[in-house]
Amino acid sequence: MTDIADILGPNGLLAKRISGFSHRPQQEEMAVAVAKTIEQGDVLITEAGTGTGKTFAYLVPALQSGRKVIISTGTRNLQDQLFHRDLPVVIDALGITTTTALLKGRSNYLCIYRMENAALDGRARIREVADHLVQVQRWSGRTSSGDIAELVGIPEDGLIWPLVTSSTDNCLGAECPSYKKCHLVEARRKAQEANLVVINHHLLCADFSLKEGGFGELLPAADCFILDEAHQLPDVASNFFGLTVSGRQLLDLARDTETEYLREAGDMQEIPDQAAVLTKAVRDLRLAFGLDIQRGSWKDIYADGRILSALEQVREQLAGLSQLLDLIKGRGKGLDSCLSRCEQLDQQLGLLCDDTGDEHIRWYETQRQSFRLNRTPLEIADAFQARMAEHSGAWIFTSATLAVGGSFAHFQSQLGLADASTACWDSPFDYPNQALWFVPRGMPEPREHNYIDAVLDVAVPVLQASGGRAFMLFTSHRALRIAAELLEERIDYPLLVQGSSPKGELLDRFRELGNAVLLGTASFWEGVDVRGEALSCVIIDKLPFASPGDPVLQARIDALKKRGGNPFMEFQMPQAAIALKQGAGRLIRDETDRGVLVVCDPRLLSKPYGHVFLKSLPAMARSRDPDDVVRFFDKL
Ligand code: SF4
């Protein structure tokens, strides 16, 4: 086997074969550590600062090992990037022959069975949906993968997608008449045969929580799991180890029942009538929650008679539909599948409504037209450990943001990884010269009524000095809205505000304009990569502590208090430090980037815990003098 140094070293294979490849000692060291972990079947947690080149640092030893490797990333975009861009480059540079596969969640693949029946769905009468259906049908004859990302002309949130993709609820599995040509089945078959498979955390956790029937046989065959963007895992795993019943699931069931009734029965009008009654009950429950988009604890449901009786109605009408479908059991596979879904949803609603134990947090959230009823485990460490134990082999967790003040304790305790080895590689960037961290003087406490005005008083001169080219990252939608309104009159640079257009479009415009100011909340704090001068300044309004009103956070705080712990230091502060690292990490994306980070929150320096935040970020030059900001930009 070729030495890592001969591959990633200054005169290594990659330097010779990839134009623009820069040798990074941190990358080489990380690759050696990953190779050793794979060899010994150990568990390694590693933080690799921005620019380390961690993807190559794990791809090289993973490919060299010749073992079956599963790599899981945070999002589908990263999955595509890794599979289509990075992986072929490394395979080519190493000159090896291997088999690789990309496997996404089922909603990313065309479902031929549903496409063929989509015309029977009432939504197909909507003009836009009908047009998109024609496009999907044409493309279905050309595609070999069935990956809907190939159909770029239809927006990601297009109404057509639920009609032509499957869910675990509505997939007929081996009973499906289209099973032999099913794209999902084919993608899974390829994944089972490949040496290296790229998946995402949602798929990994779906498999772990047995929520993706038929996929469970993929994982036992792997010798090594590499989890990139691992800081996202605890949240994703929490969702999957929990239980959710959504309004959308119930409405889909009612619709599918009507469609299958037309296909397979047609002589028992009570069935579509009952499906319509269920639809109305689900809509009434959404209305009972009120118009606001919110999250609340189950106690709020108990306290509101209107919600309780609407929920009771949903359960009753679901049971009614189940009884009717049972009467014609065996008439058709589609209707039988609807019956199973009825029974499963009924059972899940029972678990949600009747569980009074303290191992789970029960809560709800409302969306514009739907709702989700959730049961989230208070802790996932034991469950995650149990799944890892079922898949022995090497486990590597990596991200640019896992450590808090140099310690991995928070991440380790979330996933039960106390015995894992840990390692940290700092970014190779020259932060003291590339970045200035400005903490303004005289800011009021964030709870003061004039706080947002004070943030803007700091931001406006900074934006003038930077010539726009900035992200303003907020911790709440309310602050974002107020700032967007007030800034309009105070600066001459183009303002791009989250929510005014899809995220991808806003980012494209930001890059094109070159002097814009983009205002965003949570979704812009991470996973956004704008290199070069278009982004030269990141302004953060507050330290990103999660809202204490959040029902899941509140329940975790209460549980920690009950155990005599310190929820602030053990949970809230580490979470906020990771989020701040993510937000600040938008600024310097490569060795030629330069820029100013502004953190307006005075608690950074006034509170004893502030030093943990300071220690968690890269070693930028620091200043409290606004003139230094002006001088910094003058020198660019
Ligand atoms: S097996 Fe499931 S996903 Fe595949 S075509 Fe049939 S219903 Fe669709």
Residues whose N, C-alpha, C, O or C-beta is under 5 A from the ligand:
A	BS01	SF4	C111 I112 Y113 S166 N170 C171 L172 G173 C176 S178 Y179 C182 L184
